[in-house]
Amino acid sequence: MKAKFTLIAAGFLLAFEVHAADINCGGRISYVMADHPGCNGNMAFKTEATGGIGGIWMCTRSKEGNSVVVASMLDDRTVLVYIEGSDAGGICTQLPHYRAISYVIINP
């Protein structure tokens, strides 16, 4: 039992370490763009946290990610957008344009 607990705890710690550099660049989605070559066929979008009109573009990684972005925009919901940002000092507006996100979540 103790070994099982240790294994589970180690798994949680490893999962935390993998995403430790992810920052939340969410909020309301302000712009959506399709077909930009920097996103490899996926959608580009901006949120309040990435600076709105003058801010950086983020890229979804899949059609499902595209759907989450569009659904949240149409329903005027906020999103949590986690993206690897260690090279930007954890500041969303300092990320390079067209960085692929790690994942996106619609807030209820």
C-alpha beads as a LAMMPS data file, in Angstrom:
LAMMPS data file: protein, C-alpha beads

108 atoms
107 bonds

1 atom types
1 bond types

-500.0 500.0 xlo xhi
-500.0 500.0 ylo yhi
-500.0 500.0 zlo zhi

Masses

1 110.0

Atoms # bond

1 1 1 0.000 0.000 0.000
2 1 1 2.800 2.392 0.875
3 1 1 4.558 1.667 -2.447
4 1 1 1.325 2.339 -4.347
5 1 1 0.885 5.684 -2.572
6 1 1 4.496 6.632 -3.308
7 1 1 4.052 5.756 -6.982
8 1 1 0.866 7.822 -7.243
9 1 1 2.485 10.784 -5.451
10 1 1 5.497 10.604 -7.776
11 1 1 3.159 10.612 -10.781
12 1 1 1.434 13.780 -9.565
13 1 1 4.750 15.492 -8.946
14 1 1 6.018 14.534 -12.395
15 1 1 2.842 15.848 -14.023
16 1 1 3.260 19.118 -12.109
17 1 1 6.892 19.417 -13.199
18 1 1 6.015 18.889 -16.866
19 1 1 3.580 21.815 -16.823
20 1 1 5.342 23.948 -14.225
21 1 1 6.421 26.473 -16.877
22 1 1 2.896 26.813 -18.322
23 1 1 1.286 30.186 -17.714
24 1 1 -2.385 31.110 -17.998
25 1 1 -2.966 33.584 -20.828
26 1 1 -6.735 33.363 -20.736
27 1 1 -9.655 35.723 -20.447
28 1 1 -12.181 36.697 -23.061
29 1 1 -11.187 35.922 -26.626
30 1 1 -10.832 39.152 -28.543
31 1 1 -9.743 38.003 -32.026
32 1 1 -9.817 34.782 -34.026
33 1 1 -7.975 34.168 -37.297
34 1 1 -8.011 31.135 -39.565
35 1 1 -5.416 29.803 -41.978
36 1 1 -2.334 31.669 -40.828
37 1 1 0.738 29.640 -41.860
38 1 1 2.290 30.178 -38.416
39 1 1 -0.396 27.933 -36.905
40 1 1 0.044 24.940 -39.224
41 1 1 -3.582 24.909 -40.360
42 1 1 -5.038 25.572 -36.913
43 1 1 -6.682 28.677 -35.547
44 1 1 -4.851 31.732 -34.246
45 1 1 -6.483 33.774 -31.485
46 1 1 -5.880 36.535 -28.956
47 1 1 -7.227 36.953 -25.441
48 1 1 -7.370 39.817 -22.972
49 1 1 -4.207 38.483 -21.337
50 1 1 -2.200 38.545 -24.565
51 1 1 -2.857 42.222 -25.154
52 1 1 -5.967 42.363 -27.331
53 1 1 -5.602 44.140 -30.683
54 1 1 -1.871 44.849 -30.352
55 1 1 -1.103 41.633 -28.529
56 1 1 0.365 38.321 -29.521
57 1 1 -1.359 35.540 -31.439
58 1 1 -1.575 32.050 -29.935
59 1 1 -2.276 28.877 -31.927
60 1 1 -4.517 25.953 -31.118
61 1 1 -3.082 22.477 -31.707
62 1 1 -6.150 20.690 -33.061
63 1 1 -9.617 20.999 -34.556
64 1 1 -11.009 20.319 -31.084
65 1 1 -9.019 23.274 -29.761
66 1 1 -10.410 25.391 -32.598
67 1 1 -13.932 24.377 -31.538
68 1 1 -13.337 25.333 -27.908
69 1 1 -12.043 28.763 -28.951
70 1 1 -14.988 29.475 -31.260
71 1 1 -17.579 28.136 -28.794
72 1 1 -16.245 30.283 -25.969
73 1 1 -16.211 33.366 -28.175
74 1 1 -19.769 32.791 -29.434
75 1 1 -21.067 32.209 -25.897
76 1 1 -19.061 35.185 -24.516
77 1 1 -17.278 32.974 -21.979
78 1 1 -13.811 33.332 -20.588
79 1 1 -11.191 30.675 -21.144
80 1 1 -8.109 29.430 -19.367
81 1 1 -5.329 29.134 -21.940
82 1 1 -2.199 27.434 -20.704
83 1 1 0.920 27.972 -22.750
84 1 1 4.599 27.296 -22.178
85 1 1 6.063 30.671 -21.266
86 1 1 9.390 30.176 -19.529
87 1 1 11.224 32.109 -22.260
88 1 1 8.925 35.110 -21.703
89 1 1 9.437 35.348 -17.960
90 1 1 5.889 34.142 -17.385
91 1 1 4.406 37.260 -19.038
92 1 1 1.802 36.558 -21.721
93 1 1 2.432 39.745 -23.695
94 1 1 6.133 38.857 -23.991
95 1 1 5.533 35.533 -25.785
96 1 1 6.509 35.238 -29.449
97 1 1 3.663 35.388 -31.976
98 1 1 2.019 32.121 -33.064
99 1 1 3.158 30.031 -30.091
100 1 1 1.148 26.799 -29.851
101 1 1 -0.830 26.525 -26.631
102 1 1 -0.646 23.566 -24.279
103 1 1 -4.422 23.420 -23.730
104 1 1 -7.562 25.551 -23.465
105 1 1 -10.487 25.275 -21.024
106 1 1 -13.860 27.045 -21.168
107 1 1 -14.883 28.528 -17.819
108 1 1 -18.393 27.480 -16.762

Bonds

1 1 1 2
2 1 2 3
3 1 3 4
4 1 4 5
5 1 5 6
6 1 6 7
7 1 7 8
8 1 8 9
9 1 9 10
10 1 10 11
11 1 11 12
12 1 12 13
13 1 13 14
14 1 14 15
15 1 15 16
16 1 16 17
17 1 17 18
18 1 18 19
19 1 19 20
20 1 20 21
21 1 21 22
22 1 22 23
23 1 23 24
24 1 24 25
25 1 25 26
26 1 26 27
27 1 27 28
28 1 28 29
29 1 29 30
30 1 30 31
31 1 31 32
32 1 32 33
33 1 33 34
34 1 34 35
35 1 35 36
36 1 36 37
37 1 37 38
38 1 38 39
39 1 39 40
40 1 40 41
41 1 41 42
42 1 42 43
43 1 43 44
44 1 44 45
45 1 45 46
46 1 46 47
47 1 47 48
48 1 48 49
49 1 49 50
50 1 50 51
51 1 51 52
52 1 52 53
53 1 53 54
54 1 54 55
55 1 55 56
56 1 56 57
57 1 57 58
58 1 58 59
59 1 59 60
60 1 60 61
61 1 61 62
62 1 62 63
63 1 63 64
64 1 64 65
65 1 65 66
66 1 66 67
67 1 67 68
68 1 68 69
69 1 69 70
70 1 70 71
71 1 71 72
72 1 72 73
73 1 73 74
74 1 74 75
75 1 75 76
76 1 76 77
77 1 77 78
78 1 78 79
79 1 79 80
80 1 80 81
81 1 81 82
82 1 82 83
83 1 83 84
84 1 84 85
85 1 85 86
86 1 86 87
87 1 87 88
88 1 88 89
89 1 89 90
90 1 90 91
91 1 91 92
92 1 92 93
93 1 93 94
94 1 94 95
95 1 95 96
96 1 96 97
97 1 97 98
98 1 98 99
99 1 99 100
100 1 100 101
101 1 101 102
102 1 102 103
103 1 103 104
104 1 104 105
105 1 105 106
106 1 106 107
107 1 107 108
